[in-house]
Amino acid sequence: MIRLSKLCLTSFFIFIILNQSISCKGFLYEITEDKSVIYLYGTIHLAKPDAFPLDTIVENAFATCSNIVFEINLANVDFGNLFVLASYQDTTLLENVVPRKYYRIIDSLFKANSFPKFIYNKFKPWFAVIVLLASEMLKGKPEFGEGVEMYLYKKMDTTKNILELESYEEQLKIFEEIYHYDSETFFEFFLSYFIEDSAQDVIIYETWLEGNESKLLELIESRFTRSPFVERFYYLLLDKRNEKMANKIESFIRNGGCYFVALGAGHLLGKKGIVSLLKNKGFKVKRLI
């Protein structure tokens, strides 16, 4: 029905490295304002191990800054609280809430991943789909390893301060809200992921690797077939979050210091992307790679 489900999750791309001769890996921007230096690095969430190390300019910017900013700080994730937010705390079961035609798909996918039914049958529908998307992303793709964010996490030391642009609760609420907006279309939209091929993911990765802004933006927007549901999802997933993230980054600029901000590349691009939003606030944003 709609061909965009793989943009999801706190997360939103699967990437395959095909051309190692290209040195440009992603998008790095710099903002200098009074006593502040902000680096904005547009990342890819999953990649092959040979994607690393990153471009020397990126590695040096990361090493220079004492404040490292991710979309969320994984150290702040309270898995007990997450389970309370994402599962039924009464006698309600997933199989009694989801329409049968969709539950059969969900149930079979969980079973294929050897997931205990007594656990997933307590998941709220929107969270069940998130878990399946996450588990299916790398299935059959053993060449994939850690993403850029995890690579950077592993390079952290005691001299660096981890900050976040949003909380994991805020990310969860995106899917909860879009589920309640139109549950029928929600299942049609997200479950279509499991029958799609990954050909366009190759193109998206190569485009990111080359640092081609306009082409990557075109690829992202082409996956959003316009409909009320998709427009709402696009707004919640990108536009609304971009505004909040830009405001948070502005606060970093006002505070002073050096900040390396790593977030999905799709958040930086376009008229409503973070780069444009910060320029509209009067900041000079220079692209480095």
GINOR-V634556 format. One record per residue. N is the residue number from 0. RES is the residue in three letters. SS is DSSP state (H for helix, E for strand, - for the rest). BURIAL is 1 if it has 24 or more other ideal C-beta (glycine too) atoms within 12 Angstrom, else 0. D_FIRST is the distance of its C-alpha to the first C-alpha in whole Angstrom. Layout:
# GINOR-V634556
n res ss burial d_first
N RES SS BURIAL D_FIRST
N RES SS BURIAL D_FIRST
This chain:
# GINOR-V634556
n res ss burial d_first
0 MET - 0 0
1 ILE - 1 4
2 ARG - 1 7
3 LEU - 1 9
4 SER H 1 10
5 LYS H 1 13
6 LEU H 1 15
7 CYS - 1 16
8 LEU - 1 19
9 THR - 1 22
10 SER - 1 21
11 PHE - 1 18
12 PHE - 1 19
13 ILE - 1 20
14 PHE - 1 23
15 ILE - 1 25
16 ILE - 1 28
17 LEU - 0 29
18 ASN - 0 32
19 GLN - 0 34
20 SER - 0 37
21 ILE - 0 35
22 SER - 0 37
23 CYS - 1 34
24 LYS - 1 32
25 GLY - 1 30
26 PHE E 1 31
27 LEU E 1 35
28 TYR E 1 36
29 GLU E 1 39
30 ILE E 1 41
31 THR E 0 44
32 GLU E 1 46
33 ASP - 0 50
34 LYS - 0 50
35 SER E 1 46
36 VAL E 1 44
37 ILE E 1 40
38 TYR E 1 38
39 LEU E 1 34
40 TYR E 1 33
41 GLY E 1 29
42 THR E 1 28
43 ILE - 1 25
44 HIS - 1 25
45 LEU - 1 25
46 ALA - 1 27
47 LYS E 1 30
48 PRO H 0 33
49 ASP H 0 34
50 ALA H 1 33
51 PHE - 1 36
52 PRO - 0 38
53 LEU - 1 36
54 ASP - 1 38
55 THR H 0 42
56 ILE H 1 41
57 VAL H 1 38
58 GLU H 1 41
59 ASN H 0 44
60 ALA H 1 42
61 PHE H 1 41
62 ALA H 0 44
63 THR H 0 46
64 CYS - 1 44
65 SER - 0 45
66 ASN E 1 42
67 ILE E 1 39
68 VAL E 1 36
69 PHE E 1 32
70 GLU - 1 29
71 ILE - 1 31
72 ASN - 1 34
73 LEU H 1 33
74 ALA H 0 37
75 ASN H 0 36
76 VAL - 0 33
77 ASP - 0 35
78 PHE H 0 33
79 GLY H 0 35
80 ASN H 0 34
81 LEU H 0 30
82 PHE H 0 30
83 VAL H 0 32
84 LEU H 1 29
85 ALA H 1 26
86 SER E 1 28
87 TYR - 0 29
88 GLN - 0 33
89 ASP - 0 34
90 THR - 0 33
91 THR - 0 30
92 LEU - 0 27
93 LEU H 1 24
94 GLU H 0 23
95 ASN H 0 25
96 VAL - 1 22
97 VAL - 1 19
98 PRO - 0 18
99 ARG H 0 19
100 LYS H 0 16
101 TYR H 1 14
102 TYR H 1 18
103 ARG H 0 18
104 ILE H 1 16
105 ILE H 1 17
106 ASP H 1 21
107 SER H 0 20
108 LEU H 1 19
109 PHE H 1 22
110 LYS H 0 25
111 ALA H 0 24
112 ASN - 1 25
113 SER - 0 28
114 PHE - 1 27
115 PRO - 0 30
116 LYS H 0 28
117 PHE H 0 31
118 ILE H 0 29
119 TYR H 1 26
120 ASN - 1 26
121 LYS - 1 28
122 PHE E 1 25
123 LYS - 1 23
124 PRO H 1 19
125 TRP H 1 18
126 PHE H 1 21
127 ALA H 1 20
128 VAL H 1 17
129 ILE H 1 18
130 VAL H 1 21
131 LEU H 1 18
132 LEU H 1 17
133 ALA H 1 20
134 SER H 1 22
135 GLU H 1 19
136 MET H 1 19
137 LEU - 1 22
138 LYS - 0 22
139 GLY - 0 23
140 LYS - 0 24
141 PRO - 0 28
142 GLU - 0 29
143 PHE E 1 27
144 GLY - 0 30
145 GLU - 0 30
146 GLY - 1 29
147 VAL H 1 31
148 GLU H 1 31
149 MET H 1 33
150 TYR H 1 35
151 LEU H 1 36
152 TYR H 0 37
153 LYS H 0 39
154 LYS - 1 41
155 MET - 1 42
156 ASP - 0 45
157 THR - 0 48
158 THR - 0 48
159 LYS - 1 45
160 ASN E 0 43
161 ILE E 1 40
162 LEU E 1 38
163 GLU E 1 34
164 LEU - 1 32
165 GLU - 1 31
166 SER - 1 31
167 TYR H 1 29
168 GLU H 0 29
169 GLU H 1 27
170 GLN H 1 24
171 LEU H 1 24
172 LYS H 1 24
173 ILE H 1 21
174 PHE H 1 18
175 GLU H 1 21
176 GLU H 0 20
177 ILE H 1 17
178 TYR H 1 16
179 HIS H 0 19
180 TYR H 0 18
181 ASP - 0 15
182 SER H 1 15
183 GLU H 0 12
184 THR H 1 9
185 PHE H 1 11
186 PHE H 1 10
187 GLU H 1 7
188 PHE H 1 7
189 PHE H 1 10
190 LEU H 1 10
191 SER H 1 7
192 TYR H 1 10
193 PHE H 1 12
194 ILE H 0 11
195 GLU - 1 10
196 ASP - 0 14
197 SER - 1 16
198 ALA H 0 17
199 GLN H 1 16
200 ASP H 1 18
201 VAL H 0 21
202 ILE H 1 21
203 ILE H 1 20
204 TYR H 1 23
205 GLU H 1 26
206 THR H 1 25
207 TRP H 1 26
208 LEU H 1 29
209 GLU H 1 30
210 GLY - 1 30
211 ASN - 1 28
212 GLU H 1 27
213 SER H 0 26
214 LYS H 0 23
215 LEU H 1 22
216 LEU H 1 21
217 GLU H 0 20
218 LEU H 1 17
219 ILE H 1 17
220 GLU H 1 16
221 SER H 0 14
222 ARG - 1 11
223 PHE - 1 11
224 THR - 0 9
225 ARG - 0 12
226 SER - 0 11
227 PRO H 0 14
228 PHE H 1 12
229 VAL H 1 11
230 GLU H 0 15
231 ARG H 1 16
232 PHE H 1 15
233 TYR H 1 16
234 TYR H 0 19
235 LEU H 1 20
236 LEU H 1 19
237 LEU H 1 21
238 ASP H 1 23
239 LYS H 1 24
240 ARG H 1 25
241 ASN H 1 27
242 GLU H 1 29
243 LYS H 1 30
244 MET H 1 31
245 ALA H 1 32
246 ASN H 0 35
247 LYS H 1 36
248 ILE H 1 36
249 GLU H 1 39
250 SER H 0 40
251 PHE H 1 41
252 ILE H 1 42
253 ARG H 0 45
254 ASN H 0 46
255 GLY - 0 47
256 GLY E 1 47
257 CYS E 1 44
258 TYR E 1 41
259 PHE E 1 38
260 VAL E 1 35
261 ALA E 1 32
262 LEU E 1 28
263 GLY E 1 25
264 ALA H 1 25
265 GLY H 1 22
266 HIS H 1 25
267 LEU - 1 27
268 LEU - 1 26
269 GLY - 1 25
270 LYS - 0 27
271 LYS - 1 26
272 GLY - 1 27
273 ILE H 1 30
274 VAL H 1 32
275 SER H 1 31
276 LEU H 1 32
277 LEU H 1 35
278 LYS H 0 36
279 ASN H 0 36
280 LYS - 0 38
281 GLY - 0 41
282 PHE - 1 41
283 LYS - 0 41
284 VAL E 1 38
285 LYS E 0 39
286 ARG E 0 37
287 LEU - 1 39
288 ILE - 1 36
